[in-house]
């Protein structure tokens, strides 16, 4: 039997690097540490994911955070953009780089 988990996500259709099928995920210290049939394991919190799609570690590789565009700026800053991403299950974002010829790839005001 596996040691206890902080979180056990049970019975979801899990996609990782491929289609892992209907399995459970064991999470400890914020990391997925076990995948498989884990129903006999102890957990501090159990989430029933039957009928749901589970995609751990989802990455959005093309965000527009405070991007200047046509005389305006996109709505999200880094705080609101990352909170919105997290609420949608995204754990990592990559902001769009607005590089112009002869200029560095960072935008004014982002990195001071």
Protein Blocks (a to p, Z undefined) as FASTA:
>chain_A
ZZddfbdcehiacddfbcebjaddddeehiafbgcjfklpccfbdcdfehiacdehiacf
bdcehiaeehiacfbdfklmmmmmmmnopabdcddddddehiafbdehkaZZ
